[in-house]
Amino acid sequence: MTISTSSSNPDLPVMSGIIFPFSIEIDPMEKLLLINFEKDPDSIYVGFEPQVFDDSIYGKGHLILGWRKDKKVDVYHQKSLKPDPLKYNIAGAGMNEMIPTDMEKAYFEVNEFGVQAEYQFSDVEGRQIEISVHEKNRAKRKPFGLLAPMGDSATHPGSMPMVLLHDFYFVRKNKTKITLSIDKRSHQLDDLPLPMDWQKMTFARYSPKPLIATLNPEIKGALESIEITNGQKTKETNNHIYELEWSSQKAAIKSMTVKNDIHPLSISFFPAFPDLNKIPPDNQISGEFIILGHPSIGSISGKYTIHSDLESFQLSVIPSKGWKPKTTKLSTWFLFNAVKVFKQWPTTYRWDAHLIKSSDDRWEMESKWIRTGKILKD
């Protein structure tokens, strides 16, 4: 799709619309805490995940994911929040139920000693659930960055989740009081199977600065073009910045950066991703991509392929190189290498998209994510 501002005045800029199929969506979240008790499970739950929100999209308040034995999640939230149910279908085997609830206690802060959290609410069966975590350890914490392996439990993902946890750390055992009870029965939290920073840790973990992002949420509909002028190097629209590269009067996208309140998140392409409008029929193009946020988090990378027909495209994306962490200490290096899921889970995802040009010269796209259950190669 090309629109010229004038066919008679060469001094006026020539406008064109680039078709670009990639997207990254950001979901706001203030704080995140994950508590597992899989070795001492309840009849329904094996973990809880308190989350804190304070934004114009979801509102202000607390939400708790109840991780079920059947791999689904129950979503308990204060009535001040308006969470989107579709956002929780990527968790595990999907959402079981969303329950607005009055929480008798709802408190979660991270101070110089660590986590201070108190929750009390009733579950779907009317049972009282109480969670209490209080760290009193004066030793300096040594947090690090982490890509949470949340996507490893998803069976039918509608996107690839990228839960980037800044200042991530585990709850320490020494000088910490933790209680978890369901229907007056106490449950023992799981422990981290190896020490970290010369300390014993629980498997409860947290981030005071989570960045929740999703890559290429599934869609079925028209793609909007990115309007640019001939020779333009950057294009900013809403919270997205596109960096452009030109060759023979053809534009390609070198990177897309999404601005947010935590840290910019970008996806870059090598070579630059071509404008689909400019690809001739019967072509196959392949390249690599890398997703980068704060340096402490590391990177996600892989390959993409494009197959063109006369009026359609087939696209495929595989994060075949997985997650490459930024390790600055021996304990995290050992953790990420001993527990393979941290680095390998993105390699089990594949994104497929079919694009076809409609009668009004617009591009329609239908896309989906597939979990293969195995590591995908380039």
BALOBA-1460 file (C-alpha; in Angstrom, 3 decimals):
// residues 378
<rec num="1" residu="m" x="0.000" y="0.000" z="0.000"/>
<rec num="2" residu="t" x="1.582" y="3.256" z="-1.154"/>
<rec num="3" residu="i" x="0.150" y="6.759" z="-0.915"/>
<rec num="4" residu="s" x="1.824" y="9.654" z="-2.674"/>
<rec num="5" residu="t" x="1.118" y="13.157" z="-1.370"/>
<rec num="6" residu="s" x="1.529" y="14.551" z="-4.866"/>
<rec num="7" residu="s" x="2.342" y="13.178" z="-8.298"/>
<rec num="8" residu="s" x="3.392" y="16.587" z="-9.678"/>
<rec num="9" residu="n" x="5.576" y="18.094" z="-6.948"/>
<rec num="10" residu="p" x="8.756" y="16.084" z="-6.300"/>
<rec num="11" residu="d" x="9.625" y="18.248" z="-3.277"/>
<rec num="12" residu="l" x="6.738" y="16.887" z="-1.226"/>
<rec num="13" residu="p" x="7.467" y="13.753" z="0.858"/>
<rec num="14" residu="v" x="6.292" y="10.398" z="-0.408"/>
<rec num="15" residu="m" x="4.313" y="8.415" z="2.164"/>
<rec num="16" residu="s" x="4.293" y="4.648" z="2.301"/>
<rec num="17" residu="g" x="2.881" y="2.039" z="4.632"/>
<rec num="18" residu="i" x="5.102" y="-0.748" z="5.971"/>
<rec num="19" residu="i" x="3.504" y="-4.056" z="6.901"/>
<rec num="20" residu="f" x="5.164" y="-5.395" z="10.056"/>
<rec num="21" residu="p" x="3.694" y="-8.498" z="11.774"/>
<rec num="22" residu="f" x="5.549" y="-8.384" z="15.128"/>
<rec num="23" residu="s" x="4.113" y="-6.963" z="18.325"/>
<rec num="24" residu="i" x="5.040" y="-6.803" z="22.008"/>
<rec num="25" residu="e" x="2.402" y="-5.937" z="24.587"/>
<rec num="26" residu="i" x="3.195" y="-4.736" z="28.115"/>
<rec num="27" residu="d" x="0.990" y="-5.453" z="31.124"/>
<rec num="28" residu="p" x="1.514" y="-3.206" z="34.152"/>
<rec num="29" residu="m" x="2.396" y="-4.781" z="37.504"/>
<rec num="30" residu="e" x="3.971" y="-3.304" z="40.627"/>
<rec num="31" residu="k" x="5.226" y="-6.361" z="42.553"/>
<rec num="32" residu="l" x="5.219" y="-10.138" z="42.301"/>
<rec num="33" residu="l" x="5.641" y="-12.977" z="44.843"/>
<rec num="34" residu="l" x="5.592" y="-16.721" z="44.080"/>
<rec num="35" residu="i" x="5.074" y="-19.329" z="46.783"/>
<rec num="36" residu="n" x="5.284" y="-23.071" z="46.025"/>
<rec num="37" residu="f" x="4.322" y="-26.014" z="48.222"/>
<rec num="38" residu="e" x="4.281" y="-28.810" z="45.639"/>
<rec num="39" residu="k" x="5.976" y="-31.225" z="48.052"/>
<rec num="40" residu="d" x="3.239" y="-30.616" z="50.640"/>
<rec num="41" residu="p" x="0.219" y="-29.933" z="48.394"/>
<rec num="42" residu="d" x="-3.345" y="-29.033" z="49.218"/>
<rec num="43" residu="s" x="-6.233" y="-31.003" z="47.707"/>
<rec num="44" residu="i" x="-6.586" y="-28.197" z="45.122"/>
<rec num="45" residu="y" x="-3.540" y="-25.913" z="45.195"/>
<rec num="46" residu="v" x="0.224" y="-26.312" z="44.932"/>
<rec num="47" residu="g" x="1.154" y="-22.630" z="44.906"/>
<rec num="48" residu="f" x="0.014" y="-19.032" z="45.262"/>
<rec num="49" residu="e" x="1.198" y="-15.961" z="43.386"/>
<rec num="50" residu="p" x="0.331" y="-12.565" z="44.889"/>
<rec num="51" residu="q" x="0.515" y="-9.643" z="42.471"/>
<rec num="52" residu="v" x="0.149" y="-5.899" z="43.134"/>
<rec num="53" residu="f" x="-1.281" y="-3.384" z="40.647"/>
<rec num="54" residu="d" x="-1.588" y="0.380" z="40.613"/>
<rec num="55" residu="d" x="-2.400" y="1.689" z="37.139"/>
<rec num="56" residu="s" x="-5.122" y="3.152" z="34.954"/>
<rec num="57" residu="i" x="-5.710" y="-0.152" z="33.123"/>
<rec num="58" residu="y" x="-6.401" y="-2.684" z="35.880"/>
<rec num="59" residu="g" x="-6.857" y="-0.341" z="38.827"/>
<rec num="60" residu="k" x="-5.255" y="-0.427" z="42.280"/>
<rec num="61" residu="g" x="-5.185" y="-3.495" z="44.471"/>
<rec num="62" residu="h" x="-4.017" y="-7.077" z="45.002"/>
<rec num="63" residu="l" x="-4.538" y="-10.231" z="42.940"/>
<rec num="64" residu="i" x="-3.560" y="-13.808" z="43.813"/>
<rec num="65" residu="l" x="-3.146" y="-16.648" z="41.350"/>
<rec num="66" residu="g" x="-4.009" y="-20.014" z="42.859"/>
<rec num="67" residu="w" x="-1.927" y="-22.611" z="41.009"/>
<rec num="68" residu="r" x="-4.005" y="-25.799" z="40.923"/>
<rec num="69" residu="k" x="-2.959" y="-29.451" z="40.839"/>
<rec num="70" residu="d" x="-4.672" y="-29.763" z="37.432"/>
<rec num="71" residu="k" x="-2.259" y="-27.078" z="36.080"/>
<rec num="72" residu="k" x="-5.005" y="-24.467" z="35.743"/>
<rec num="73" residu="v" x="-5.171" y="-21.227" z="37.742"/>
<rec num="74" residu="d" x="-7.848" y="-19.594" z="39.851"/>
<rec num="75" residu="v" x="-7.608" y="-15.791" z="39.859"/>
<rec num="76" residu="y" x="-8.621" y="-14.130" z="43.142"/>
<rec num="77" residu="h" x="-8.685" y="-10.347" z="43.020"/>
<rec num="78" residu="q" x="-9.836" y="-7.430" z="45.078"/>
<rec num="79" residu="k" x="-12.955" y="-5.779" z="43.708"/>
<rec num="80" residu="s" x="-11.026" y="-2.583" z="43.044"/>
<rec num="81" residu="l" x="-9.239" y="-4.382" z="40.195"/>
<rec num="82" residu="k" x="-10.556" y="-5.103" z="36.698"/>
<rec num="83" residu="p" x="-8.253" y="-7.827" z="35.333"/>
<rec num="84" residu="d" x="-8.625" y="-9.132" z="31.785"/>
<rec num="85" residu="p" x="-9.472" y="-12.877" z="31.862"/>
<rec num="86" residu="l" x="-7.771" y="-13.430" z="28.502"/>
<rec num="87" residu="k" x="-4.426" y="-12.419" z="30.002"/>
<rec num="88" residu="y" x="-4.495" y="-15.436" z="32.312"/>
<rec num="89" residu="n" x="-5.192" y="-18.076" z="29.687"/>
<rec num="90" residu="i" x="-1.448" y="-18.272" z="28.968"/>
<rec num="91" residu="a" x="-0.792" y="-19.443" z="32.540"/>
<rec num="92" residu="g" x="-0.413" y="-23.209" z="32.848"/>
<rec num="93" residu="a" x="-3.361" y="-25.076" z="31.325"/>
<rec num="94" residu="g" x="-5.384" y="-21.849" z="31.317"/>
<rec num="95" residu="m" x="-7.668" y="-20.048" z="33.718"/>
<rec num="96" residu="n" x="-10.176" y="-22.101" z="35.708"/>
<rec num="97" residu="e" x="-12.123" y="-19.329" z="37.411"/>
<rec num="98" residu="m" x="-11.858" y="-15.604" z="38.164"/>
<rec num="99" residu="i" x="-13.150" y="-14.662" z="41.617"/>
<rec num="100" residu="p" x="-13.638" y="-11.103" z="42.903"/>
<rec num="101" residu="t" x="-13.129" y="-11.278" z="46.645"/>
<rec num="102" residu="d" x="-12.842" y="-9.254" z="49.812"/>
<rec num="103" residu="m" x="-9.411" y="-9.919" z="51.319"/>
<rec num="104" residu="e" x="-9.296" y="-9.541" z="55.089"/>
<rec num="105" residu="k" x="-5.540" y="-8.956" z="54.759"/>
<rec num="106" residu="a" x="-3.672" y="-7.825" z="51.648"/>
<rec num="107" residu="y" x="-0.186" y="-6.440" z="52.183"/>
<rec num="108" residu="f" x="3.058" y="-6.925" z="50.261"/>
<rec num="109" residu="e" x="6.187" y="-4.790" z="50.490"/>
<rec num="110" residu="v" x="9.912" y="-5.317" z="49.944"/>
<rec num="111" residu="n" x="12.163" y="-3.434" z="52.377"/>
<rec num="112" residu="e" x="15.830" y="-3.612" z="53.383"/>
<rec num="113" residu="f" x="15.206" y="-6.922" z="55.189"/>
<rec num="114" residu="g" x="13.336" y="-8.574" z="52.297"/>
<rec num="115" residu="v" x="9.691" y="-9.578" z="51.831"/>
<rec num="116" residu="q" x="6.937" y="-8.494" z="54.204"/>
<rec num="117" residu="a" x="3.600" y="-9.979" z="53.120"/>
<rec num="118" residu="e" x="0.246" y="-10.797" z="54.719"/>
<rec num="119" residu="y" x="-2.801" y="-12.262" z="52.933"/>
<rec num="120" residu="q" x="-6.054" y="-13.666" z="54.221"/>
<rec num="121" residu="f" x="-9.036" y="-14.593" z="52.028"/>
<rec num="122" residu="s" x="-11.543" y="-17.375" z="51.315"/>
<rec num="123" residu="d" x="-11.219" y="-19.668" z="48.306"/>
<rec num="124" residu="v" x="-13.930" y="-20.972" z="45.948"/>
<rec num="125" residu="e" x="-14.876" y="-23.659" z="48.481"/>
<rec num="126" residu="g" x="-15.157" y="-21.193" z="51.347"/>
<rec num="127" residu="r" x="-11.914" y="-22.307" z="52.984"/>
<rec num="128" residu="q" x="-9.795" y="-19.740" z="54.813"/>
<rec num="129" residu="i" x="-6.355" y="-19.174" z="53.268"/>
<rec num="130" residu="e" x="-3.638" y="-17.387" z="55.231"/>
<rec num="131" residu="i" x="-0.212" y="-16.416" z="53.913"/>
<rec num="132" residu="s" x="2.436" y="-14.685" z="56.002"/>
<rec num="133" residu="v" x="6.055" y="-13.988" z="55.033"/>
<rec num="134" residu="h" x="8.337" y="-11.796" z="57.157"/>
<rec num="135" residu="e" x="12.078" y="-11.600" z="56.511"/>
<rec num="136" residu="k" x="14.182" y="-10.068" z="59.294"/>
<rec num="137" residu="n" x="17.616" y="-10.807" z="57.861"/>
<rec num="138" residu="r" x="19.940" y="-7.801" z="58.087"/>
<rec num="139" residu="a" x="22.465" y="-9.281" z="55.627"/>
<rec num="140" residu="k" x="22.544" y="-7.433" z="52.334"/>
<rec num="141" residu="r" x="20.452" y="-9.052" z="49.621"/>
<rec num="142" residu="k" x="22.124" y="-9.786" z="46.275"/>
<rec num="143" residu="p" x="19.289" y="-9.762" z="43.736"/>
<rec num="144" residu="f" x="19.710" y="-10.472" z="40.028"/>
<rec num="145" residu="g" x="17.684" y="-10.448" z="36.798"/>
<rec num="146" residu="l" x="15.627" y="-13.385" z="35.602"/>
<rec num="147" residu="l" x="13.342" y="-14.452" z="32.780"/>
<rec num="148" residu="a" x="10.740" y="-16.427" z="34.733"/>
<rec num="149" residu="p" x="9.999" y="-19.837" z="33.170"/>
<rec num="150" residu="m" x="6.265" y="-19.147" z="33.370"/>
<rec num="151" residu="g" x="5.842" y="-20.175" z="29.748"/>
<rec num="152" residu="d" x="7.091" y="-23.669" z="30.482"/>
<rec num="153" residu="s" x="3.788" y="-24.645" z="32.093"/>
<rec num="154" residu="a" x="1.542" y="-23.242" z="29.341"/>
<rec num="155" residu="t" x="-0.178" y="-25.880" z="27.202"/>
<rec num="156" residu="h" x="-2.192" y="-23.714" z="24.792"/>
<rec num="157" residu="p" x="-0.547" y="-20.276" z="24.862"/>
<rec num="158" residu="g" x="-2.126" y="-17.370" z="23.030"/>
<rec num="159" residu="s" x="1.227" y="-15.575" z="23.077"/>
<rec num="160" residu="m" x="4.747" y="-16.161" z="24.305"/>
<rec num="161" residu="p" x="4.952" y="-14.788" z="27.856"/>
<rec num="162" residu="m" x="8.064" y="-12.861" z="28.813"/>
<rec num="163" residu="v" x="8.022" y="-12.270" z="32.562"/>
<rec num="164" residu="l" x="11.159" y="-10.202" z="33.148"/>
<rec num="165" residu="l" x="11.914" y="-10.020" z="36.854"/>
<rec num="166" residu="h" x="14.221" y="-7.193" z="37.894"/>
<rec num="167" residu="d" x="15.884" y="-7.268" z="41.328"/>
<rec num="168" residu="f" x="14.742" y="-10.876" z="41.636"/>
<rec num="169" residu="y" x="15.623" y="-12.877" z="44.748"/>
<rec num="170" residu="f" x="14.591" y="-15.844" z="46.857"/>
<rec num="171" residu="v" x="13.159" y="-15.588" z="50.364"/>
<rec num="172" residu="r" x="15.925" y="-16.550" z="52.803"/>
<rec num="173" residu="k" x="15.342" y="-19.186" z="55.478"/>
<rec num="174" residu="n" x="17.456" y="-17.636" z="58.215"/>
<rec num="175" residu="k" x="15.554" y="-15.147" z="60.406"/>
<rec num="176" residu="t" x="12.396" y="-15.501" z="58.319"/>
<rec num="177" residu="k" x="8.954" y="-16.387" z="59.640"/>
<rec num="178" residu="i" x="6.724" y="-18.033" z="57.038"/>
<rec num="179" residu="t" x="3.278" y="-19.507" z="57.558"/>
<rec num="180" residu="l" x="0.841" y="-20.878" z="55.003"/>
<rec num="181" residu="s" x="-2.436" y="-22.483" z="55.993"/>
<rec num="182" residu="i" x="-5.483" y="-23.649" z="54.044"/>
<rec num="183" residu="d" x="-8.612" y="-24.492" z="56.009"/>
<rec num="184" residu="k" x="-6.487" y="-24.396" z="59.205"/>
<rec num="185" residu="r" x="-4.009" y="-26.945" z="57.851"/>
<rec num="186" residu="s" x="-0.405" y="-25.718" z="57.670"/>
<rec num="187" residu="h" x="1.678" y="-26.439" z="54.568"/>
<rec num="188" residu="q" x="5.457" y="-26.521" z="54.273"/>
<rec num="189" residu="l" x="6.933" y="-24.333" z="51.549"/>
<rec num="190" residu="d" x="9.362" y="-25.848" z="49.055"/>
<rec num="191" residu="d" x="13.058" y="-25.126" z="49.525"/>
<rec num="192" residu="l" x="15.594" y="-24.134" z="46.902"/>
<rec num="193" residu="p" x="17.659" y="-27.351" z="46.555"/>
<rec num="194" residu="l" x="20.984" y="-25.504" z="46.659"/>
<rec num="195" residu="p" x="22.352" y="-22.604" z="48.691"/>
<rec num="196" residu="m" x="22.720" y="-19.161" z="47.155"/>
<rec num="197" residu="d" x="25.124" y="-16.484" z="48.336"/>
<rec num="198" residu="w" x="26.166" y="-18.911" z="51.092"/>
<rec num="199" residu="q" x="22.635" y="-18.987" z="52.501"/>
<rec num="200" residu="k" x="19.809" y="-21.507" z="52.583"/>
<rec num="201" residu="m" x="16.817" y="-20.326" z="50.589"/>
<rec num="202" residu="t" x="13.155" y="-21.199" z="50.291"/>
<rec num="203" residu="f" x="11.770" y="-21.569" z="46.777"/>
<rec num="204" residu="a" x="9.521" y="-18.565" z="47.455"/>
<rec num="205" residu="r" x="10.741" y="-15.795" z="45.171"/>
<rec num="206" residu="y" x="9.860" y="-12.225" z="44.349"/>
<rec num="207" residu="s" x="10.483" y="-9.141" z="42.257"/>
<rec num="208" residu="p" x="9.681" y="-5.543" z="43.264"/>
<rec num="209" residu="k" x="10.016" y="-4.513" z="39.601"/>
<rec num="210" residu="p" x="8.457" y="-7.077" z="37.263"/>
<rec num="211" residu="l" x="8.026" y="-6.337" z="33.563"/>
<rec num="212" residu="i" x="5.245" y="-8.497" z="32.114"/>
<rec num="213" residu="a" x="5.362" y="-8.685" z="28.324"/>
<rec num="214" residu="t" x="3.867" y="-10.908" z="25.628"/>
<rec num="215" residu="l" x="5.345" y="-11.544" z="22.190"/>
<rec num="216" residu="n" x="3.017" y="-11.672" z="19.174"/>
<rec num="217" residu="p" x="-0.380" y="-12.280" z="20.817"/>
<rec num="218" residu="e" x="-2.527" y="-14.390" z="18.506"/>
<rec num="219" residu="i" x="-4.742" y="-12.374" z="16.180"/>
<rec num="220" residu="k" x="-7.179" y="-12.913" z="13.343"/>
<rec num="221" residu="g" x="-7.808" y="-9.701" z="11.470"/>
<rec num="222" residu="a" x="-6.351" y="-6.815" z="9.514"/>
<rec num="223" residu="l" x="-2.808" y="-5.545" z="10.072"/>
<rec num="224" residu="e" x="-2.367" y="-1.817" z="10.374"/>
<rec num="225" residu="s" x="0.467" y="-0.375" z="8.307"/>
<rec num="226" residu="i" x="3.208" y="1.849" z="9.742"/>
<rec num="227" residu="e" x="3.134" y="5.116" z="7.803"/>
<rec num="228" residu="i" x="6.553" y="6.587" z="6.987"/>
<rec num="229" residu="t" x="8.120" y="9.086" z="4.601"/>
<rec num="230" residu="n" x="10.818" y="8.202" z="2.098"/>
<rec num="231" residu="g" x="14.220" y="8.040" z="3.825"/>
<rec num="232" residu="q" x="12.830" y="8.307" z="7.365"/>
<rec num="233" residu="k" x="15.188" y="6.732" z="9.932"/>
<rec num="234" residu="t" x="12.916" y="6.419" z="12.972"/>
<rec num="235" residu="k" x="9.181" y="6.329" z="13.495"/>
<rec num="236" residu="e" x="7.533" y="6.792" z="16.896"/>
<rec num="237" residu="t" x="3.886" y="5.981" z="17.485"/>
<rec num="238" residu="n" x="2.283" y="5.720" z="20.920"/>
<rec num="239" residu="n" x="4.878" y="3.885" z="23.064"/>
<rec num="240" residu="h" x="6.644" y="2.190" z="20.113"/>
<rec num="241" residu="i" x="9.826" y="3.341" z="18.378"/>
<rec num="242" residu="y" x="10.780" y="1.780" z="15.032"/>
<rec num="243" residu="e" x="14.311" y="2.040" z="13.667"/>
<rec num="244" residu="l" x="14.388" y="1.886" z="9.857"/>
<rec num="245" residu="e" x="16.986" y="0.916" z="7.284"/>
<rec num="246" residu="w" x="16.805" y="1.829" z="3.582"/>
<rec num="247" residu="s" x="18.150" y="0.064" z="0.488"/>
<rec num="248" residu="s" x="17.144" y="0.801" z="-3.127"/>
<rec num="249" residu="q" x="14.240" y="2.960" z="-1.914"/>
<rec num="250" residu="k" x="12.930" y="0.068" z="0.190"/>
<rec num="251" residu="a" x="12.505" y="0.359" z="3.936"/>
<rec num="252" residu="a" x="13.134" y="-2.427" z="6.433"/>
<rec num="253" residu="i" x="12.759" y="-2.462" z="10.203"/>
<rec num="254" residu="k" x="15.980" y="-2.899" z="12.182"/>
<rec num="255" residu="s" x="14.303" y="-2.818" z="15.579"/>
<rec num="256" residu="m" x="11.123" y="-2.089" z="17.480"/>
<rec num="257" residu="t" x="11.386" y="-0.697" z="21.016"/>
<rec num="258" residu="v" x="8.462" y="-0.602" z="23.442"/>
<rec num="259" residu="k" x="8.690" y="2.073" z="26.123"/>
<rec num="260" residu="n" x="7.342" y="1.366" z="29.607"/>
<rec num="261" residu="d" x="7.754" y="2.429" z="33.238"/>
<rec num="262" residu="i" x="10.414" y="-0.207" z="34.078"/>
<rec num="263" residu="h" x="12.876" y="-0.401" z="31.161"/>
<rec num="264" residu="p" x="12.563" y="-0.244" z="27.348"/>
<rec num="265" residu="l" x="12.112" y="-3.641" z="25.696"/>
<rec num="266" residu="s" x="13.299" y="-4.109" z="22.120"/>
<rec num="267" residu="i" x="13.334" y="-6.701" z="19.366"/>
<rec num="268" residu="s" x="16.054" y="-6.354" z="16.709"/>
<rec num="269" residu="f" x="16.461" y="-8.189" z="13.397"/>
<rec num="270" residu="f" x="19.508" y="-9.377" z="11.447"/>
<rec num="271" residu="p" x="19.221" y="-8.521" z="8.627"/>
<rec num="272" residu="a" x="16.536" y="-5.859" z="9.047"/>
<rec num="273" residu="f" x="12.993" y="-7.246" z="8.696"/>
<rec num="274" residu="p" x="11.714" y="-6.426" z="5.187"/>
<rec num="275" residu="d" x="8.505" y="-4.614" z="4.320"/>
<rec num="276" residu="l" x="6.182" y="-7.434" z="3.273"/>
<rec num="277" residu="n" x="4.709" y="-5.183" z="0.562"/>
<rec num="278" residu="k" x="8.075" y="-5.178" z="-1.221"/>
<rec num="279" residu="i" x="8.809" y="-8.926" z="-1.257"/>
<rec num="280" residu="p" x="8.278" y="-10.503" z="-4.699"/>
<rec num="281" residu="p" x="6.368" y="-13.803" z="-5.073"/>
<rec num="282" residu="d" x="8.045" y="-17.202" z="-4.704"/>
<rec num="283" residu="n" x="10.677" y="-15.998" z="-2.275"/>
<rec num="284" residu="q" x="12.039" y="-17.384" z="0.949"/>
<rec num="285" residu="i" x="13.754" y="-15.080" z="3.428"/>
<rec num="286" residu="s" x="15.246" y="-15.985" z="6.780"/>
<rec num="287" residu="g" x="16.935" y="-14.022" z="9.511"/>
<rec num="288" residu="e" x="17.621" y="-13.811" z="13.215"/>
<rec num="289" residu="f" x="16.111" y="-11.779" z="16.028"/>
<rec num="290" residu="i" x="17.075" y="-10.871" z="19.583"/>
<rec num="291" residu="i" x="14.923" y="-9.465" z="22.391"/>
<rec num="292" residu="l" x="16.686" y="-7.231" z="24.915"/>
<rec num="293" residu="g" x="15.543" y="-5.366" z="27.991"/>
<rec num="294" residu="h" x="17.593" y="-4.315" z="31.012"/>
<rec num="295" residu="p" x="21.138" y="-5.773" z="30.746"/>
<rec num="296" residu="s" x="20.663" y="-7.716" z="34.007"/>
<rec num="297" residu="i" x="17.930" y="-9.831" z="32.412"/>
<rec num="298" residu="g" x="19.916" y="-11.200" z="29.465"/>
<rec num="299" residu="s" x="18.378" y="-11.921" z="26.050"/>
<rec num="300" residu="i" x="15.980" y="-14.146" z="24.092"/>
<rec num="301" residu="s" x="16.914" y="-14.954" z="20.507"/>
<rec num="302" residu="g" x="16.137" y="-17.179" z="17.566"/>
<rec num="303" residu="k" x="15.220" y="-17.259" z="13.886"/>
<rec num="304" residu="y" x="12.370" y="-16.256" z="11.610"/>
<rec num="305" residu="t" x="11.426" y="-17.353" z="8.085"/>
<rec num="306" residu="i" x="9.199" y="-15.796" z="5.418"/>
<rec num="307" residu="h" x="7.703" y="-17.692" z="2.457"/>
<rec num="308" residu="s" x="5.978" y="-15.546" z="-0.171"/>
<rec num="309" residu="d" x="3.378" y="-16.562" z="-2.735"/>
<rec num="310" residu="l" x="1.583" y="-14.337" z="-5.191"/>
<rec num="311" residu="e" x="-0.758" y="-12.711" z="-2.662"/>
<rec num="312" residu="s" x="0.090" y="-14.404" z="0.637"/>
<rec num="313" residu="f" x="2.864" y="-15.037" z="3.134"/>
<rec num="314" residu="q" x="3.726" y="-17.770" z="5.584"/>
<rec num="315" residu="l" x="5.783" y="-16.619" z="8.570"/>
<rec num="316" residu="s" x="7.405" y="-18.668" z="11.293"/>
<rec num="317" residu="v" x="9.287" y="-17.600" z="14.424"/>
<rec num="318" residu="i" x="11.217" y="-19.957" z="16.719"/>
<rec num="319" residu="p" x="13.138" y="-18.642" z="19.777"/>
<rec num="320" residu="s" x="15.598" y="-21.437" z="19.000"/>
<rec num="321" residu="k" x="18.485" y="-20.048" z="21.051"/>
<rec num="322" residu="g" x="16.337" y="-19.721" z="24.156"/>
<rec num="323" residu="w" x="17.211" y="-17.389" z="26.988"/>
<rec num="324" residu="k" x="20.794" y="-16.342" z="27.599"/>
<rec num="325" residu="p" x="21.041" y="-15.064" z="31.188"/>
<rec num="326" residu="k" x="23.403" y="-12.419" z="32.453"/>
<rec num="327" residu="t" x="25.283" y="-14.285" z="35.167"/>
<rec num="328" residu="t" x="27.484" y="-12.281" z="37.520"/>
<rec num="329" residu="k" x="28.035" y="-14.852" z="40.256"/>
<rec num="330" residu="l" x="28.762" y="-18.550" z="40.532"/>
<rec num="331" residu="s" x="25.503" y="-19.451" z="42.284"/>
<rec num="332" residu="t" x="23.281" y="-18.121" z="39.479"/>
<rec num="333" residu="w" x="25.525" y="-19.667" z="36.816"/>
<rec num="334" residu="f" x="25.148" y="-23.037" z="38.519"/>
<rec num="335" residu="l" x="21.384" y="-22.587" z="38.983"/>
<rec num="336" residu="f" x="20.724" y="-21.723" z="35.343"/>
<rec num="337" residu="n" x="22.913" y="-24.534" z="34.048"/>
<rec num="338" residu="a" x="21.717" y="-27.185" z="36.508"/>
<rec num="339" residu="v" x="18.028" y="-26.412" z="35.964"/>
<rec num="340" residu="k" x="17.752" y="-26.543" z="32.169"/>
<rec num="341" residu="v" x="14.188" y="-25.241" z="32.006"/>
<rec num="342" residu="f" x="15.336" y="-21.682" z="32.781"/>
<rec num="343" residu="k" x="17.178" y="-21.332" z="29.488"/>
<rec num="344" residu="q" x="15.405" y="-23.859" z="27.277"/>
<rec num="345" residu="w" x="11.673" y="-23.270" z="27.683"/>
<rec num="346" residu="p" x="11.421" y="-20.589" z="24.916"/>
<rec num="347" residu="t" x="12.833" y="-23.123" z="22.430"/>
<rec num="348" residu="t" x="9.637" y="-25.179" z="22.751"/>
<rec num="349" residu="y" x="7.549" y="-22.338" z="21.273"/>
<rec num="350" residu="r" x="6.801" y="-21.738" z="17.586"/>
<rec num="351" residu="w" x="4.778" y="-18.869" z="16.114"/>
<rec num="352" residu="d" x="3.089" y="-19.430" z="12.741"/>
<rec num="353" residu="a" x="1.246" y="-16.756" z="10.785"/>
<rec num="354" residu="h" x="-0.577" y="-16.681" z="7.471"/>
<rec num="355" residu="l" x="-1.075" y="-13.335" z="5.724"/>
<rec num="356" residu="i" x="-3.290" y="-12.767" z="2.703"/>
<rec num="357" residu="k" x="-4.106" y="-9.578" z="0.812"/>
<rec num="358" residu="s" x="-7.809" y="-8.713" z="0.857"/>
<rec num="359" residu="s" x="-9.809" y="-7.115" z="-1.953"/>
<rec num="360" residu="d" x="-9.202" y="-3.608" z="-0.561"/>
<rec num="361" residu="d" x="-5.388" y="-4.136" z="-0.574"/>
<rec num="362" residu="r" x="-5.235" y="-4.629" z="3.189"/>
<rec num="363" residu="w" x="-3.334" y="-7.503" z="4.724"/>
<rec num="364" residu="e" x="-5.278" y="-9.972" z="6.865"/>
<rec num="365" residu="m" x="-3.301" y="-12.113" z="9.305"/>
<rec num="366" residu="e" x="-4.181" y="-15.233" z="11.258"/>
<rec num="367" residu="s" x="-1.514" y="-16.318" z="13.751"/>
<rec num="368" residu="k" x="-1.060" y="-18.916" z="16.470"/>
<rec num="369" residu="w" x="1.495" y="-20.242" z="18.935"/>
<rec num="370" residu="i" x="2.314" y="-23.929" z="19.222"/>
<rec num="371" residu="r" x="3.951" y="-25.688" z="22.164"/>
<rec num="372" residu="t" x="5.812" y="-28.648" z="20.733"/>
<rec num="373" residu="g" x="6.832" y="-30.322" z="23.981"/>
<rec num="374" residu="k" x="10.381" y="-30.570" z="22.659"/>
<rec num="375" residu="i" x="13.295" y="-28.278" z="21.929"/>
<rec num="376" residu="l" x="13.054" y="-26.803" z="18.428"/>
<rec num="377" residu="k" x="16.173" y="-26.395" z="16.336"/>
<rec num="378" residu="d" x="16.926" y="-23.645" z="13.846"/>
